[in-house]
Amino acid sequence: MFAAAALLVLTAAAAEAKPQGESMSRPFRIVVHGGVGAIRPENRTPEQMAAYRKDLTEAVRAGQQILAKGGAALDAVEAAVRVLEDSPHFNAGKGAVFTADGKNELDASIMNGTTGAAGAVAGVTRIKNPISLARLVMEKSPHVLLISEGAEAFAKEQGVEWVDPSYFHTERRWKELQEIKEKEKQKKTSDAREADDIYGTVGAVALDQAGHLAAATSTGGMTNKRHGRVGDSPIIGAGTYADDKTCAVSGTGKGEYFIRTVAAHELCTLVGYKSMSVEQAADAVVARITDLGGDGGVIVVDPAGRIALRFNTPAMCRGWSEPDGGIVVQIDRE
Amino acid sequence: MFAAAALLVLTAAAAEAKPQGESMSRPFRIVVHGGVGAIRPENRTPEQMAAYRKDLTEAVRAGQQILAKGGAALDAVEAAVRVLEDSPHFNAGKGAVFTADGKNELDASIMNGTTGAAGAVAGVTRIKNPISLARLVMEKSPHVLLISEGAEAFAKEQGVEWVDPSYFHTERRWKELQEIKEKEKQKKTSDAREADDIYGTVGAVALDQAGHLAAATSTGGMTNKRHGRVGDSPIIGAGTYADDKTCAVSGTGKGEYFIRTVAAHELCTLVGYKSMSVEQAADAVVARITDLGGDGGVIVVDPAGRIALRFNTPAMCRGWSEPDGGIVVQIDRE
């Protein structure tokens, strides 16, 4: 049964696994995403595109610096996601979209691929960096998932940075909500729907020099979503999964499809049980989401430092570190 | 790669798959659980044990009657779980345990193995049958998971049966909370912990005559849990998963371990990708939870009507329908 498996692994083994970078350090990698969708023509100005690229680069660099010094994958993904949460350009933290009620409800999750420990929060409204709260849930509580006021009460105990809900008010996201509400009126539909722009989540996956993996995902949800709707980002297995034996995954897109297909965990099992490469497994998971009618993308890294970035939308904001220390950032299909 | 797989399937194939029961109906099965743990000596009276058995039998019968008439697996699991939610003896619905704040917060989820559709609610406090609300989320909303007030606002729109929170107050569960709080004081620990009795969740999995699978899980959470803590029951992939191609699973136990291992989905992938029988896969998942230090159990049914019930605790309340129309109920290891 494992002959075919071994063959696949050999076929998939590639260049990037050799140790590079400063001194004799072992391979390390960080990959980030800032959501999928299609950049609207009015946002496709050189300034706006440069702003996306700058923040994606900074997110990769934040993780890369930690990994280069021998730091932990877990620290790297948290640091990278914090950069994207603090940016107004992505749908997480500062740039979170508005619910139908005109609020910002944030979700996040993080997982340690070595121990299988995980933490997540959903429906928080006053936490500047939900990813760091998710990490505290993992490390300082006996629980995995805390929601709403319960999550915020825990945040207060832990001394997490608190902001007024108005911190998450950005003019662009507010305008998107108004546009969608206007479209709804005309179409007489009440479905929550995505803005016709970059949406989804932000996330990061990393491999550190000790061979450990971690994954993190954070989101502001869907524009015009129903109050209390939770997507895949805080759901371990759906939006986030990490396992040192297979790979680390963060997903972005229409969360319901990621929950139903348990996308991140499914991807790890395709690598672990079907001996697929991370690229093959990422393709299979995105294909399944496409078949069900969903949009989205995934980023993946495995213990050899091989990476995959796959999506079925016109664009996915993304970036990664190269073994030689370079940083690559892409938005459209290339 | 599939030679070994085929062999395993042949080895695992067993007696129960032949069509039986009234007329020429195709095989159907329902399996239910009412939580894991260890029955306390003071609850081990003939009356109390008979009460557990009676409600488990009724739950199986409710599902069995639907399946015998050619009804859907989805209807069968919902009906069975409603019986257990209405019973004061299990930790779901009426019998829900208390949070540390002295409240009852309920979670539930349901999944259709044919379409991969799923619905879930978490943190509801006034819904008599959370499993039916989860089904409405699946069928009447574009979302999968709704939490807290958002879930209750949706329930109101849908005209779901509403109860005063006092409906969930049972003397036994209140006493359990006080006992745990007393133990906490003595030990100076603030961890939420399980009562030393039957805890966890209730759940059901079913195969209908059309060959379709469904799974459903409902819970009152953990005694003395932190407000806002969500376990595995509303998490598709963790506590509940169904896929007509592999199997349907409902889990019960310490939810955090089921979330971290994505237990229900993992079990389906072991059947689908590793060609394990449902018993082998159930053993593997329970072993993994045991290795991590968790308690729990799973119930499983596959498209041929083979079932598995596995747990690592002294007891799991459980029952199932036999192909000949009989109903078996067990509590302790037998």
HADDOCK unambig.tbl for C-alpha pairs under 7 A between the chains (distance, minus, plus):
assign (segid A and resid 1 and name CA) (segid B and resid 1 and name CA) 4.42 0.50 0.50
assign (segid A and resid 1 and name CA) (segid B and resid 2 and name CA) 6.90 0.50 0.50
assign (segid A and resid 1 and name CA) (segid B and resid 4 and name CA) 5.99 0.50 0.50
assign (segid A and resid 2 and name CA) (segid B and resid 1 and name CA) 6.81 0.50 0.50
assign (segid A and resid 4 and name CA) (segid B and resid 1 and name CA) 5.94 0.50 0.50
assign (segid A and resid 116 and name CA) (segid B and resid 260 and name CA) 6.21 0.50 0.50
assign (segid A and resid 117 and name CA) (segid B and resid 260 and name CA) 6.56 0.50 0.50
assign (segid A and resid 118 and name CA) (segid B and resid 260 and name CA) 6.40 0.50 0.50
assign (segid A and resid 142 and name CA) (segid B and resid 191 and name CA) 6.86 0.50 0.50
assign (segid A and resid 143 and name CA) (segid B and resid 229 and name CA) 6.78 0.50 0.50
assign (segid A and resid 143 and name CA) (segid B and resid 256 and name CA) 6.13 0.50 0.50
assign (segid A and resid 144 and name CA) (segid B and resid 256 and name CA) 5.72 0.50 0.50
assign (segid A and resid 145 and name CA) (segid B and resid 229 and name CA) 5.90 0.50 0.50
assign (segid A and resid 145 and name CA) (segid B and resid 230 and name CA) 5.42 0.50 0.50
assign (segid A and resid 146 and name CA) (segid B and resid 228 and name CA) 5.13 0.50 0.50
assign (segid A and resid 146 and name CA) (segid B and resid 229 and name CA) 4.49 0.50 0.50
assign (segid A and resid 146 and name CA) (segid B and resid 230 and name CA) 5.94 0.50 0.50
assign (segid A and resid 147 and name CA) (segid B and resid 228 and name CA) 4.82 0.50 0.50
assign (segid A and resid 147 and name CA) (segid B and resid 229 and name CA) 6.44 0.50 0.50
assign (segid A and resid 148 and name CA) (segid B and resid 228 and name CA) 6.47 0.50 0.50
assign (segid A and resid 149 and name CA) (segid B and resid 228 and name CA) 6.76 0.50 0.50
assign (segid A and resid 150 and name CA) (segid B and resid 227 and name CA) 4.87 0.50 0.50
assign (segid A and resid 150 and name CA) (segid B and resid 228 and name CA) 4.11 0.50 0.50
assign (segid A and resid 150 and name CA) (segid B and resid 229 and name CA) 7.00 0.50 0.50
assign (segid A and resid 151 and name CA) (segid B and resid 228 and name CA) 6.27 0.50 0.50
assign (segid A and resid 191 and name CA) (segid B and resid 142 and name CA) 6.95 0.50 0.50
assign (segid A and resid 227 and name CA) (segid B and resid 150 and name CA) 4.88 0.50 0.50
assign (segid A and resid 228 and name CA) (segid B and resid 146 and name CA) 5.15 0.50 0.50
assign (segid A and resid 228 and name CA) (segid B and resid 147 and name CA) 4.85 0.50 0.50
assign (segid A and resid 228 and name CA) (segid B and resid 148 and name CA) 6.50 0.50 0.50
assign (segid A and resid 228 and name CA) (segid B and resid 149 and name CA) 6.75 0.50 0.50
assign (segid A and resid 228 and name CA) (segid B and resid 150 and name CA) 4.11 0.50 0.50
assign (segid A and resid 228 and name CA) (segid B and resid 151 and name CA) 6.29 0.50 0.50
assign (segid A and resid 229 and name CA) (segid B and resid 143 and name CA) 6.79 0.50 0.50
assign (segid A and resid 229 and name CA) (segid B and resid 145 and name CA) 5.91 0.50 0.50
assign (segid A and resid 229 and name CA) (segid B and resid 146 and name CA) 4.50 0.50 0.50
assign (segid A and resid 229 and name CA) (segid B and resid 147 and name CA) 6.45 0.50 0.50
assign (segid A and resid 229 and name CA) (segid B and resid 150 and name CA) 7.00 0.50 0.50
assign (segid A and resid 230 and name CA) (segid B and resid 145 and name CA) 5.42 0.50 0.50
assign (segid A and resid 230 and name CA) (segid B and resid 146 and name CA) 5.95 0.50 0.50
assign (segid A and resid 236 and name CA) (segid B and resid 259 and name CA) 6.48 0.50 0.50
assign (segid A and resid 236 and name CA) (segid B and resid 260 and name CA) 6.77 0.50 0.50
assign (segid A and resid 237 and name CA) (segid B and resid 262 and name CA) 6.04 0.50 0.50
assign (segid A and resid 256 and name CA) (segid B and resid 143 and name CA) 6.12 0.50 0.50
assign (segid A and resid 256 and name CA) (segid B and resid 144 and name CA) 5.74 0.50 0.50
assign (segid A and resid 259 and name CA) (segid B and resid 236 and name CA) 6.49 0.50 0.50
assign (segid A and resid 260 and name CA) (segid B and resid 116 and name CA) 6.21 0.50 0.50
assign (segid A and resid 260 and name CA) (segid B and resid 117 and name CA) 6.56 0.50 0.50
assign (segid A and resid 260 and name CA) (segid B and resid 118 and name CA) 6.41 0.50 0.50
assign (segid A and resid 260 and name CA) (segid B and resid 236 and name CA) 6.78 0.50 0.50
assign (segid A and resid 262 and name CA) (segid B and resid 237 and name CA) 6.04 0.50 0.50
assign (segid A and resid 273 and name CA) (segid B and resid 273 and name CA) 6.00 0.50 0.50
assign (segid A and resid 273 and name CA) (segid B and resid 274 and name CA) 6.31 0.50 0.50
assign (segid A and resid 274 and name CA) (segid B and resid 273 and name CA) 6.32 0.50 0.50
